[in-house]
């Protein structure tokens, strides 16, 4: 049975760690154009690969003009040859009017397409619209088998007109198929010898989109090789930093609005206070800062465009989210699109532009007009506040979660990512395996004296879990409730010196001894705390208020936990009297404690910070024959300061001062002065 059990357990473990299709999204540049790629590995081990243009509005087709000229001439020759062909075939079979019309329709359609390409008006959207009709006409033309008349037409100087026509139009049709296809190609294995030919062929199909001046400098085989190693590296790295989501730019242009009310609404309301702007805004750069399950800061730098799509001013306008945006929960993404981004102080833009009120049907929009072209015909919108220009986040970003079994928190690691039209997709990753636990090792400087219970070597491990990460408020201060849960385990005493709290006859409950002849010890909460060897606590954040202008926040937490304290005594009871025991008696006491904490956190810089705190903890002994003296001695108040200095991305020095006092006896106090270091305990194994 053991082998069967092993197989079953292995199967269960594999399924526990299974996830949906492994997905790698990215971009690459070819022919001075930016393309997206989508590479996936299914749970069955099947690979797929797809390439498309980042922005179809940029999908203009580039064909060689000489080839187009020749194609146009051949098309015209076909039309001119129809009557000749009809007369030549008169004795055998006359071309019906229906066949003539079909041929003319095919030729006319291609003539229109070629003219459009020749005049540089054909974009990818146009090709996609023409695909269906063109394919239908090609099917009709293929049934006519016109190429069998080439030899007959050749007698009259039009040698192989039909073959040339079929060949030339075939080139264009293949280009249409390659440019507009969105199909995924399948691979049974992901190896260099199978992937590179496929990627090379797909890129070659996109060549008609390349800018002419860049086409000769683009090597599809080199691009395919680079893509292979990029995808392979990201697949190999995924296990240590699993991908939790993809962040994508939706378009290169943004439609903005003007909020007349001046209120920093969090959603776009469909009323008279929200007016559309006539101008489009193009994306220059987008920066996103993630912190504790929310988008803390989102900066979108946009260029204001005129009617011709050209920037009116050379510098971008920065838009920002008024409050953090929650992204950790499954349903948070449903509301992201409604969040509004507002323009910051436009500065010099005020000198360049003026708002013009324009009547468009029954709708009113605002148009930016360069002041140099100001005329008396312009109706200036009065009391126009540039900082009330806004747009919904749905215009800018798409947030796509990666599904995994047993995952409820979809937020990425605290980080900053950047997007732009040339780099429109980024992977959002979970925390490294080496950083799942925050582990600190420290020493208590008071314990150096040797006569104090403070541990010389102490270890603390914790993990913060995001809960409800939504925030309410304004850009000046915002708040949330139940934002996180943080379990914490502390080994406070590893060395042997002063490891136990020594109980003496003074701790014996004399009344109980006289009544029952049993020894029962009375203890103080402060002693249980001072001599604790291990503690496990859970902090639940009840509320958090952020004040960005003063770089700080205030938190109120509730906490509860268990601590263990080593005690020993040399007392025994003989005939109702205390006598010295033959050997020390060692016990481990369990104590339940609960309470509240108040924290003030100052975060001026990512490299250093300071936390000031107050704790209220109530203690209850859980061990038999050991009791707290009375209810007045079961509460401990602590005041502490915790400062840290970040030495690099993986390490942090910290200093902590804490003084604890039991009530009501003020003399029952305990001072801790700790100096420590944050450890990356899995760093070696995660490489």
Protein Blocks (a to p, Z undefined) as FASTA:
>chain_A
ZZmmmmmmmmmmmmmmgccdddddddddeehiacdddddddfkopacdddddfblmlmcc
cddfklmmmmmmmmmmmmmmmmmmmmmmmmmoccdfklmmmmmmmmmmmmmmmmmmmnop
acfklmmmmmmmmmmmmmmmmmnommlmmmmmmmnopahklmmmmmmmmmmmmmmmmmmp
ccdcddfbdcfklmmmmmmmmmmmmmmmpcfklmmmpcfklmmmmmmmmmmmmmmmmmmm
ccfbdcddfbfbdcddddfkopacfbdcddfklccdfbdcddfbdcdddeehiafbacdd
dddddfkopafbfbdcddddfbacdfkbmklmmmmmmpccddddekjmmmmpccddddeh
jbccdddddfklgcfkbccdehiafklgccdfklmpccdddddehiabfcdcdddddddf
klmbccdddddfklmpccdddddfklmnopacbdfbdcdddddddfbfcdcddfkbccde
hkbccdddddfbfbfghkbccddfklpcfklmmmnopacddddfklmmmmpcbdcddddd
fbdcddfknopacdddddddddddddddfbdceehiacddfbdcdddddddddddddddd
ddfbfkbccdddddddddddfbehiacfblmlmcccdddddddddfblmbccdddddddd
ddfblklccddddddddddfklmmmZZ
